[in-house]
Structure formats: structure tokens, C-alpha cells
Amino acid sequence: MTLKKVLIAPFVALVRFYQVAISPYTPSSCRYSPTCSQYTLEALKKYGLFKGGWLAMKRIVSCNPWGGKGYDPVP
């Protein structure tokens, strides 16, 4: 297992837990496609903990009524 995978594994597990155990019981409110949790997984896997985590945080902060919306893939 690479160092990148080891570093992101706990964060991937947290996001997966959210997707399976919490998200189905809350109203769908994400303004983006893919959802913020899916975007986070993709960003972590593509860029690793630091850049992927930064992209995920920026995306989550912008997911509000005054932020963006629509299709926004991981760069």
C-alpha cells in the first residue's frame, strides 16, 4: 500500500460512513454534481491528503445558498 493511500484511508472511511449511515437520513441539499462527499472522495484519491483535502474544504464551504451550483468535477 502506498503512503498516499495510507494517509487518505481514515478520511475515505469517514466519508464512506457519512454516505452510508448519515446521508440517506438527511434531506438532499447539495447544490453540486457530483455531491460534495463524492467530490471529496475523488479529490483525495486523485491528489492525496493535502491538495485533495484543500479542494474538498473549498467545495464544502462553497456549498451554500450564496455559493455556486451545477456540475463541478474535480479538476
N, CA, C and O atoms as a Tinker XYZ file with bonds, in Angstrom:
   300  protein
     1  N      0.849000   -1.177000    0.000000    73     2
     2  CA     0.000000    0.000000    0.000000    64     1     3
     3  C      0.899000    1.246000    0.000000    63     2     4     5
     4  O      1.857000    1.326000    0.768000    81     3
     5  N      0.586000    2.194000   -0.850000    73     3     6
     6  CA     1.413000    3.392000   -0.947000    64     5     7
     7  C      1.139000    4.333000    0.224000    63     6     8     9
     8  O      0.106000    4.234000    0.886000    81     7
     9  N      2.065000    5.233000    0.467000    73     7    10
    10  CA     1.916000    6.201000    1.548000    64     9    11
    11  C      0.681000    7.072000    1.340000    63    10    12    13
    12  O     -0.021000    7.404000    2.295000    81    11
    13  N      0.421000    7.437000    0.092000    73    11    14
    14  CA    -0.756000    8.259000   -0.224000    64    13    15
    15  C     -2.032000    7.553000    0.222000    63    14    16    17
    16  O     -2.902000    8.166000    0.841000    81    15
    17  N     -2.142000    6.265000   -0.094000    73    15    18
    18  CA    -3.333000    5.502000    0.282000    64    17    19
    19  C     -3.455000    5.360000    1.793000    63    18    20    21
    20  O     -4.559000    5.412000    2.336000    81    19
    21  N     -2.335000    5.182000    2.466000    73    19    22
    22  CA    -2.350000    5.059000    3.926000    64    21    23
    23  C     -2.823000    6.366000    4.560000    63    22    24    25
    24  O     -3.611000    6.351000    5.506000    81    23
    25  N     -2.345000    7.489000    4.045000    73    23    26
    26  CA    -2.721000    8.785000    4.614000    64    25    27
    27  C     -4.188000    9.132000    4.396000    63    26    28    29
    28  O     -4.819000    9.723000    5.272000    81    27
    29  N     -4.737000    8.774000    3.245000    73    27    30
    30  CA    -6.128000    9.151000    2.970000    64    29    31
    31  C     -7.133000    8.132000    3.497000    63    30    32    33
    32  O     -8.321000    8.443000    3.586000    81    31
    33  N     -6.693000    6.920000    3.850000    73    31    34
    34  CA    -7.614000    5.848000    4.252000    64    33    35
    35  C     -8.582000    6.248000    5.368000    63    34    36    37
    36  O     -9.774000    5.970000    5.238000    81    35
    37  N     -8.135000    6.887000    6.461000    73    35    38
    38  CA    -9.103000    7.250000    7.508000    64    37    39
    39  C    -10.141000    8.265000    7.025000    63    38    40    41
    40  O    -11.297000    8.218000    7.445000    81    39
    41  N     -9.740000    9.164000    6.161000    73    39    42
    42  CA   -10.663000   10.185000    5.656000    64    41    43
    43  C    -11.661000    9.584000    4.670000    63    42    44    45
    44  O    -12.835000    9.954000    4.657000    81    43
    45  N    -11.185000    8.658000    3.850000    73    43    46
    46  CA   -12.081000    7.949000    2.935000    64    45    47
    47  C    -13.108000    7.159000    3.748000    63    46    48    49
    48  O    -14.291000    7.142000    3.408000    81    47
    49  N    -12.658000    6.509000    4.818000    73    47    50
    50  CA   -13.573000    5.743000    5.673000    64    49    51
    51  C    -14.626000    6.658000    6.303000    63    50    52    53
    52  O    -15.797000    6.286000    6.379000    81    51
    53  N    -14.225000    7.841000    6.751000    73    51    54
    54  CA   -15.185000    8.792000    7.335000    64    53    55
    55  C    -16.227000    9.240000    6.317000    63    54    56    57
    56  O    -17.415000    9.312000    6.631000    81    55
    57  N    -15.788000    9.536000    5.114000    73    55    58
    58  CA   -16.726000    9.979000    4.075000    64    57    59
    59  C    -17.665000    8.836000    3.701000    63    58    60    61
    60  O    -18.866000    9.051000    3.535000    81    59
    61  N    -17.130000    7.631000    3.569000    73    59    62
    62  CA   -17.978000    6.472000    3.249000    64    61    63
    63  C    -19.008000    6.240000    4.361000    63    62    64    65
    64  O    -20.171000    5.952000    4.081000    81    63
    65  N    -18.577000    6.367000    5.621000    73    63    66
    66  CA   -19.507000    6.226000    6.748000    64    65    67
    67  C    -20.622000    7.264000    6.630000    63    66    68    69
    68  O    -21.798000    6.940000    6.798000    81    67
    69  N    -20.253000    8.492000    6.346000    73    67    70
    70  CA   -21.257000    9.546000    6.154000    64    69    71
    71  C    -22.227000    9.172000    5.033000    63    70    72    73
    72  O    -23.441000    9.308000    5.188000    81    71
    73  N    -21.693000    8.703000    3.908000    73    71    74
    74  CA   -22.540000    8.366000    2.761000    64    73    75
    75  C    -23.522000    7.236000    3.077000    63    74    76    77
    76  O    -24.653000    7.244000    2.593000    81    75
    77  N    -23.094000    6.271000    3.882000    73    75    78
    78  CA   -23.927000    5.097000    4.157000    64    77    79
    79  C    -24.829000    5.288000    5.376000    63    78    80    81
    80  O    -25.995000    4.893000    5.352000    81    79
    81  N    -24.300000    5.889000    6.435000    73    79    82
    82  CA   -25.024000    5.923000    7.705000    64    81    83
    83  C    -25.748000    7.233000    7.993000    63    82    84    85
    84  O    -26.701000    7.239000    8.774000    81    83
    85  N    -25.333000    8.329000    7.395000    73    83    86
    86  CA   -25.931000    9.627000    7.732000    64    85    87
    87  C    -26.696000   10.224000    6.559000    63    86    88    89
    88  O    -27.853000   10.617000    6.710000    81    87
    89  N    -26.074000   10.294000    5.414000    73    87    90
    90  CA   -26.670000   10.957000    4.253000    64    89    91
    91  C    -28.049000   10.428000    3.853000    63    90    92    93
    92  O    -28.914000   11.229000    3.501000    81    91
    93  N    -28.291000    9.118000    3.890000    73    91    94
    94  CA   -29.620000    8.640000    3.483000    64    93    95
    95  C    -30.761000    9.154000    4.368000    63    94    96    97
    96  O    -31.919000    9.146000    3.951000    81    95
    97  N    -30.441000    9.595000    5.579000    73    95    98
    98  CA   -31.469000   10.033000    6.526000    64    97    99
    99  C    -31.597000   11.548000    6.621000    63    98   100   101
   100  O    -32.344000   12.058000    7.456000    81    99
   101  N    -30.881000   12.258000    5.780000    73    99   102
   102  CA   -30.982000   13.721000    5.760000    64   101   103
   103  C    -31.503000   14.162000    4.397000    63   102   104   105
   104  O    -31.305000   13.466000    3.400000    81   103
   105  N    -32.163000   15.306000    4.349000    73   103   106
   106  CA   -32.659000   15.772000    3.046000    64   105   107
   107  C    -31.503000   16.081000    2.093000    63   106   108   109
   108  O    -30.455000   16.572000    2.512000    81   107
   109  N    -31.704000   15.795000    0.834000    73   107   110
   110  CA   -30.693000   16.084000   -0.178000    64   109   111
   111  C    -30.592000   17.592000   -0.352000    63   110   112   113
   112  O    -31.569000   18.245000   -0.719000    81   111
   113  N    -29.419000   18.143000   -0.091000    73   111   114
   114  CA   -29.284000   19.596000   -0.164000    64   113   115
   115  C    -28.042000   20.055000   -0.917000    63   114   116   117
   116  O    -27.795000   21.257000   -1.013000    81   115
   117  N    -27.258000   19.129000   -1.450000    73   115   118
   118  CA   -26.047000   19.532000   -2.160000    64   117   119
   119  C    -26.427000   20.210000   -3.474000    63   118   120   121
   120  O    -27.260000   19.707000   -4.228000    81   119
   121  N    -25.812000   21.346000   -3.732000    73   119   122
   122  CA   -26.116000   22.148000   -4.914000    64   121   123
   123  C    -25.277000   21.735000   -6.120000    63   122   124   125
   124  O    -25.460000   22.249000   -7.223000    81   123
   125  N    -24.366000   20.811000   -5.900000    73   123   126
   126  CA   -23.418000   20.442000   -6.948000    64   125   127
   127  C    -23.612000   19.008000   -7.421000    63   126   128   129
   128  O    -24.236000   18.186000   -6.750000    81   127
   129  N    -23.067000   18.740000   -8.575000    73   127   130
   130  CA   -22.941000   17.391000   -9.093000    64   129   131
   131  C    -21.494000   17.228000   -9.539000    63   130   132   133
   132  O    -21.022000   18.034000  -10.341000    81   131
   133  N    -20.785000   16.242000   -9.066000    73   131   134
   134  CA   -21.133000   15.237000   -8.078000    64   133   135
   135  C    -21.329000   15.853000   -6.694000    63   134   136   137
   136  O    -20.927000   16.989000   -6.442000    81   135
   137  N    -21.955000   15.082000   -5.801000    73   135   138
   138  CA   -22.201000   15.595000   -4.453000    64   137   139
   139  C    -20.877000   15.936000   -3.781000    63   138   140   141
   140  O    -19.815000   15.494000   -4.218000    81   139
   141  N    -20.951000   16.716000   -2.730000    73   139   142
   142  CA   -19.731000   17.132000   -2.027000    64   141   143
   143  C    -18.971000   15.934000   -1.457000    63   142   144   145
   144  O    -17.740000   15.922000   -1.471000    81   143
   145  N    -19.689000   14.928000   -0.958000    73   143   146
   146  CA   -18.991000   13.760000   -0.416000    64   145   147
   147  C    -18.301000   12.966000   -1.528000    63   146   148   149
   148  O    -17.182000   12.489000   -1.338000    81   147
   149  N    -18.943000   12.822000   -2.669000    73   147   150
   150  CA   -18.317000   12.114000   -3.790000    64   149   151
   151  C    -17.129000   12.914000   -4.326000    63   150   152   153
   152  O    -16.098000   12.336000   -4.670000    81   151
   153  N    -17.267000   14.220000   -4.397000    73   151   154
   154  CA   -16.183000   15.105000   -4.823000    64   153   155
   155  C    -14.982000   14.929000   -3.889000    63   154   156   157
   156  O    -13.840000   14.853000   -4.343000    81   155
   157  N    -15.250000   14.866000   -2.587000    73   155   158
   158  CA   -14.180000   14.695000   -1.608000    64   157   159
   159  C    -13.430000   13.391000   -1.843000    63   158   160   161
   160  O    -12.199000   13.372000   -1.834000    81   159
   161  N    -14.159000   12.305000   -2.053000    73   159   162
   162  CA   -13.502000   11.020000   -2.324000    64   161   163
   163  C    -12.636000   11.092000   -3.576000    63   162   164   165
   164  O    -11.493000   10.634000   -3.574000    81   163
   165  N    -13.176000   11.663000   -4.632000    73   163   166
   166  CA   -12.422000   11.764000   -5.888000    64   165   167
   167  C    -11.183000   12.639000   -5.723000    63   166   168   169
   168  O    -10.112000   12.296000   -6.222000    81   167
   169  N    -11.321000   13.768000   -5.026000    73   167   170
   170  CA   -10.185000   14.676000   -4.829000    64   169   171
   171  C     -9.095000   14.021000   -3.991000    63   170   172   173
   172  O     -7.912000   14.148000   -4.306000    81   171
   173  N     -9.482000   13.319000   -2.925000    73   171   174
   174  CA    -8.493000   12.642000   -2.089000    64   173   175
   175  C     -7.751000   11.568000   -2.874000    63   174   176   177
   176  O     -6.531000   11.446000   -2.762000    81   175
   177  N     -8.479000   10.795000   -3.661000    73   175   178
   178  CA    -7.840000    9.716000   -4.422000    64   177   179
   179  C     -6.948000   10.250000   -5.538000    63   178   180   181
   180  O     -5.915000    9.656000   -5.848000    81   179
   181  N     -7.338000   11.358000   -6.136000    73   179   182
   182  CA    -6.563000   11.907000   -7.251000    64   181   183
   183  C     -5.348000   12.703000   -6.777000    63   182   184   185
   184  O     -4.263000   12.575000   -7.342000    81   183
   185  N     -5.528000   13.530000   -5.734000    73   183   186
   186  CA    -4.473000   14.460000   -5.332000    64   185   187
   187  C     -3.827000   14.163000   -3.985000    63   186   188   189
   188  O     -2.812000   14.774000   -3.648000    81   187
   189  N     -4.382000   13.251000   -3.215000    73   187   190
   190  CA    -3.809000   12.963000   -1.914000    64   189   191
   191  C     -4.413000   13.821000   -0.821000    63   190   192   193
   192  O     -5.351000   14.585000   -1.047000    81   191
   193  N     -3.851000   13.677000    0.374000    73   191   194
   194  CA    -4.434000   14.292000    1.562000    64   193   195
   195  C     -4.416000   15.813000    1.533000    63   194   196   197
   196  O     -5.429000   16.437000    1.847000    81   195
   197  N     -3.316000   16.418000    1.174000    73   195   198
   198  CA    -3.207000   17.867000    1.319000    64   197   199
   199  C     -3.941000   18.635000    0.221000    63   198   200   201
   200  O     -4.820000   19.440000    0.526000    81   199
   201  N     -3.607000   18.410000   -1.026000    73   199   202
   202  CA    -4.297000   19.129000   -2.098000    64   201   203
   203  C     -5.749000   18.662000   -2.216000    63   202   204   205
   204  O     -6.651000   19.484000   -2.376000    81   203
   205  N     -5.980000   17.356000   -2.139000    73   203   206
   206  CA    -7.341000   16.831000   -2.206000    64   205   207
   207  C     -8.191000   17.317000   -1.050000    63   206   208   209
   208  O     -9.362000   17.654000   -1.229000    81   207
   209  N     -7.604000   17.354000    0.140000    73   207   210
   210  CA    -8.319000   17.869000    1.310000    64   209   211
   211  C     -8.639000   19.343000    1.170000    63   210   212   213
   212  O     -9.721000   19.786000    1.556000    81   211
   213  N     -7.701000   20.110000    0.617000    73   211   214
   214  CA    -7.928000   21.538000    0.391000    64   213   215
   215  C     -9.065000   21.757000   -0.611000    63   214   216   217
   216  O     -9.938000   22.596000   -0.386000    81   215
   217  N     -9.056000   21.012000   -1.705000    73   215   218
   218  CA   -10.125000   21.124000   -2.703000    64   217   219
   219  C    -11.476000   20.760000   -2.086000    63   218   220   221
   220  O    -12.482000   21.420000   -2.346000    81   219
   221  N    -11.492000   19.709000   -1.270000    73   219   222
   222  CA   -12.739000   19.285000   -0.623000    64   221   223
   223  C    -13.255000   20.362000    0.326000    63   222   224   225
   224  O    -14.451000   20.651000    0.343000    81   223
   225  N    -12.366000   20.955000    1.112000    73   223   226
   226  CA   -12.795000   22.013000    2.041000    64   225   227
   227  C    -13.342000   23.216000    1.283000    63   226   228   229
   228  O    -14.362000   23.783000    1.675000    81   227
   229  N    -12.676000   23.610000    0.202000    73   227   230
   230  CA   -13.178000   24.732000   -0.600000    64   229   231
   231  C    -14.561000   24.427000   -1.153000    63   230   232   233
   232  O    -15.435000   25.294000   -1.159000    81   231
   233  N    -14.760000   23.214000   -1.611000    73   231   234
   234  CA   -16.052000   22.817000   -2.184000    64   233   235
   235  C    -17.147000   22.835000   -1.124000    63   234   236   237
   236  O    -18.234000   23.361000   -1.364000    81   235
   237  N    -16.868000   22.266000    0.041000    73   235   238
   238  CA   -17.872000   22.206000    1.104000    64   237   239
   239  C    -18.242000   23.604000    1.579000    63   238   240   241
   240  O    -19.415000   23.875000    1.838000    81   239
   241  N    -17.268000   24.490000    1.697000    73   239   242
   242  CA   -17.542000   25.869000    2.122000    64   241   243
   243  C    -18.390000   26.599000    1.085000    63   242   244   245
   244  O    -19.213000   27.440000    1.445000    81   243
   245  N    -18.202000   26.290000   -0.192000    73   243   246
   246  CA   -18.965000   26.990000   -1.235000    64   245   247
   247  C    -20.364000   26.410000   -1.433000    63   246   248   249
   248  O    -21.155000   26.963000   -2.198000    81   247
   249  N    -20.679000   25.319000   -0.765000    73   247   250
   250  CA   -21.994000   24.678000   -0.909000    64   249   251
   251  C    -22.984000   25.345000    0.051000    63   250   252   253
   252  O    -23.300000   24.808000    1.113000    81   251
   253  N    -23.455000   26.505000   -0.341000    73   251   254
   254  CA   -24.409000   27.272000    0.453000    64   253   255
   255  C    -25.278000   28.079000   -0.504000    63   254   256   257
   256  O    -24.988000   28.130000   -1.699000    81   255
   257  N    -26.332000   28.708000   -0.007000    73   255   258
   258  CA   -27.233000   29.439000   -0.908000    64   257   259
   259  C    -26.560000   30.543000   -1.725000    63   258   260   261
   260  O    -27.063000   30.912000   -2.786000    81   259
   261  N    -25.438000   31.073000   -1.250000    73   259   262
   262  CA   -24.755000   32.153000   -1.966000    64   261   263
   263  C    -23.569000   31.649000   -2.772000    63   262   264   265
   264  O    -22.895000   32.432000   -3.442000    81   263
   265  N    -23.306000   30.342000   -2.714000    73   263   266
   266  CA   -22.179000   29.756000   -3.445000    64   265   267
   267  C    -22.589000   29.328000   -4.838000    63   266   268   269
   268  O    -23.623000   29.749000   -5.356000    81   267
   269  N    -21.775000   28.497000   -5.430000    73   267   270
   270  CA   -22.049000   28.027000   -6.781000    64   269   271
   271  C    -23.040000   26.880000   -6.797000    63   270   272   273
   272  O    -23.573000   26.477000   -5.763000    81   271
   273  N    -23.275000   26.359000   -8.005000    73   271   274
   274  CA   -24.148000   25.198000   -8.166000    64   273   275
   275  C    -23.894000   24.591000   -9.529000    63   274   276   277
   276  O    -23.223000   25.189000  -10.369000    81   275
   277  N    -24.431000   23.403000   -9.749000    73   275   278
   278  CA   -24.304000   22.752000  -11.040000    64   277   279
   279  C    -23.178000   21.738000  -11.079000    63   278   280   281
   280  O    -22.699000   21.273000  -10.045000    81   279
   281  N    -22.766000   21.404000  -12.291000    73   279   282
   282  CA   -21.724000   20.400000  -12.495000    64   281   283
   283  C    -20.362000   21.001000  -12.186000    63   282   284   285
   284  O    -19.970000   22.007000  -12.777000    81   283
   285  N    -19.640000   20.378000  -11.252000    73   283   286
   286  CA   -18.337000   20.877000  -10.826000    64   285   287
   287  C    -17.425000   19.685000  -10.529000    63   286   288   289
   288  O    -17.315000   19.272000   -9.375000    81   287
   289  N    -16.773000   19.128000  -11.546000    73   287   290
   290  CA   -15.916000   17.962000  -11.322000    64   289   291
   291  C    -14.594000   18.345000  -10.658000    63   290   292   293
   292  O    -14.211000   19.515000  -10.627000    81   291
   293  N    -13.915000   17.343000  -10.135000    73   291   294
   294  CA   -12.577000   17.550000   -9.576000    64   293   295
   295  C    -11.666000   17.964000  -10.723000    63   294   296   297
   296  O    -11.657000   17.311000  -11.767000    81   295
   297  N    -10.892000   19.050000  -10.547000    73   295   298
   298  CA   -10.013000   19.497000  -11.650000    64   297   299
   299  C     -8.910000   18.490000  -11.958000    63   298   300
   300  O     -8.096000   18.721000  -12.853000    81   299
